Amino acid sequence: MPSPTPLEKKPNPTPTWTRWVWGIYLSLLVTGLGVLFLTAAGGLGEMPSFEDLENPKSNLATEIIASDGQVIGKFYLQNRSYTKFHEISPHVIHALLATEDVRFYKHSGIDLRALVRAVVFMGREGGASTITQQLALNLFNGQRARSKPARILQKVKEWIIAVQLEKRYTKQEILAMYLNTVEFGYNAFGISAASRTYFDKDVHALDVHEASLLVGLLKGITFYSPVRHPDRCINRRNTVIGQMVKYRFLDQEVGDRYSAMPLSLRLRPQSHAAGTATYFREYLRQELSEWIKTQVNPEGEPYNLYRDGLKIYTTLDSRMQSYAEEAVRTQMKSLQTLFDEHWKGQDPWGEFTQILDQGMRRSKRYRRLKDQDWSESAIRRHFNEPTDIRLFTWKGFVDTLMTPMDSIRYAKKFLHTGFMAMDPHNGHIKAWVGGIDMDFSQYDHVNTQAKRQVGSAFKPLVYTVAVDNGFDPCLPIPNQPVTFEAFENWTPKNYDGKIGGSMSMFRGLALSINNIVAYLMKQVGPEPVLELSRKMGITSPMEPYPSLCLGSFDMSVYEMVGAYATYPNQGVWTKPMMITRITDRQGNVLMENFPETKDVLSEETAFVMTKLLQKVVDGGTASRLRYRYNLTGDLAGKTGTTQNNSDGWFIGFHPNLVAGAWVGADDRSVHFRSTSLGGGANTALPIFGLFMQKVYGDSRLGIKPASFKAPDGGISINMDCSGYAYEKAQDEDTWGDAAD
């Protein structure tokens, strides 16, 4: 066989190992592409749709916003609010980038350099997950998978979703979305809730060390908790600050200064029952729960009060609310001390011991034991056995060992209150305090369902009907008992039993003389008084009996404050309102409220009544507003006290603000034994006085001493009683501060 020539040299075959390498590479490439294709198509588990990517869903808290812009509370499953990028402190952004993804602005969702580094060093040189991938996990995958195969598949999904997110959102939007989805502990979801929870400030105001602390928590909210593990938290915070220095977000000197700072927490864990305006928010929640049943979102699904991030814009003023709560706390703490001393060593309910049994049966503990099929005798034994009890005190809650029955006896001695303030011109409720403490007593003493006997605070409505029917406020009215023959000869008496002489309507109302209002009631009749009450927004059950003149029926603080607002509003009743508008998370208006009004009185009648009620403050039962609380300018109002001093009332108004308070115990058999102590002038009026002192002192509110405006057409009704002989004689006496 001839030997081959050089031109016919046999080619060198490809080595077997090279073919294997290429085969494995191509197989992995095809497999990887196949996995990516199947994953993207949903073949290996559900993937977010285009709509989901365009509108990622998360549980967003509904925010309750005061008229001055302050968020006063939230309704939520998770305490989360949506914050836009420009609202976030730059220090938070810098801390996040330096710690989690410094190349964030240089990749498109997947950082290949970081991925290769993580593979080569097996994760020892940092993870490969970008912020966009972490956002994908938070939004669409939820918890990190535990098993390695499941985690690998989850990782692939994150890559695909991350790329899609980068296509649809700007880098700033992705950063904001990420910071709005992460958890920071203490039920704070999102950077806004975290800022408020840990530092009690808005997120835009976070400093370097505060931002670093919050970003540091993302590595482990329990392990680095500033409350449980402050040393670990400081070390982690300083690591974040070090990263910010490393990547030139901070100078070394600045970083060192912030690293030396203490934690400086102002921990304010958020909850539904904590914070300001708790009773208002709970009443609002109940009202909204009904309204929202009739509302659907753009997808045709019902809105959810706890997940859909609605914004409830309310009429409440956070500053006035704070002053109202402070006034209630100051007065009720002092009054409780007085009440305890008054009944020292005695039970204030006397022989009415059944209130303890009623208290037991109404308690949650009793109902729970009943649900567990305990017998009545076993329950009673349990209620008389010592157990761990948490008690409310004006110094805070205390834990003690006490029988449940003794805890009921303890609770029954507490006095409670309800206070509301509103703008008489538009009906906007500015402050609402339904009780002394939401954790102690959830019963709201303001709303329309909380009714108590109103006493003399109702008398102005009788006077109003008389003025509207042409009665001269200066004509002498005999201070003598009046008998209503058609009503079983009912004859009311003055609270002090004194009679004799005559007096004008000014003096009769100022001193709250029963004989004078009874005389007027007999002249005008109960029906017109009842009719006027309805026009002024009082819906509580009442009958056209002459006892109306003494406020014998039960009414709510909400109704009474709304009714009195008719006077400074020139005779126009305006329905009290809580909400101005509601928007969805995008700001679309879902509901908008406008004042609901009704012409009730002429301007002249309203002004005359205002001046009559001003005399109550200037020299009658409410005169301590002048000499004790030093309130100046025109003020008007009326005290009220019921039989046995069970209820104390005061409703007062300024030309631009009306407010009212009720004070009493849960059970009417628990009360002071004297009107000087238990009358509205001593129990309820001080809340108004303290509140108005604070309101006057805050120039931002625009409520300052002012005068009541007379009708443009002038006054035809005589209000100058100085020419009457009986009035001259009585002017020599001091009207004083009568107890009512």
Secondary structure, 3 states (H helix, E strand, C coil): CCCCCHHHCCCCCCCHHHHHHHHHHHHHHHHHHHHHHHHHCCCCCCCCCHHHHHCCCCCECEEEECCCCCEEEEECCCEECCCCHHHCCHHHHHHHHHHHCCCHHHCCCCCHHHHHHHHHCCCCCCCCCCHHHHHHHHHHHCCCCCCHHHHHHHHHHHHHHHHHHHHHCCHHHHHHHHHHHCECCCCEECHHHHHHHHHCCCHHHCCHHHHHHHHHHCCCCCCCCCCCCHHHHHHHHHHHHHHHHHCCCCCHHHHHHHHCCCCCCCCCCCCCCCCCCHHHHHHHHHHHHHHHHHCECCCCCECCCCCECCEEEECCCHHHHHHHHHHHHHHHHHHHHHHHHHCCCCCCCCCCCHHHHHHHHHCHHHHHHHHCCCCHHHHHHHHCCCEEEEECCCCCCEEEEECHHHHHHHHCCCEEEEEEEECCCCCEEEEEECCCCCCCCCCCCCCCCCCEECHHHHHHHHHHHHHHCCCCCCCCEECCCCCEHHHCCECCCCCCCCCCCEECHHHHHHCCCHHHHHHHHHHHCHHHHHHHHHHCCCCCCCCCCHHHHHCCCEECHHHHHHHHCCCCCCCEEECCECEEEEECCCCCEEEECCCCEEECCCHHHHHHHHHHHHHHHHHCCCCHHHHCCCCCCCCEEEEEECHHHCCEEEEEEECCEEEEEEEEECCCCCCCCCHHHHCHHHHCHHHHHHHHHHHHHCHHHCCCCCCCCCCCCCCCCCCCCCCCHHHHHHHCCCCCCCCC
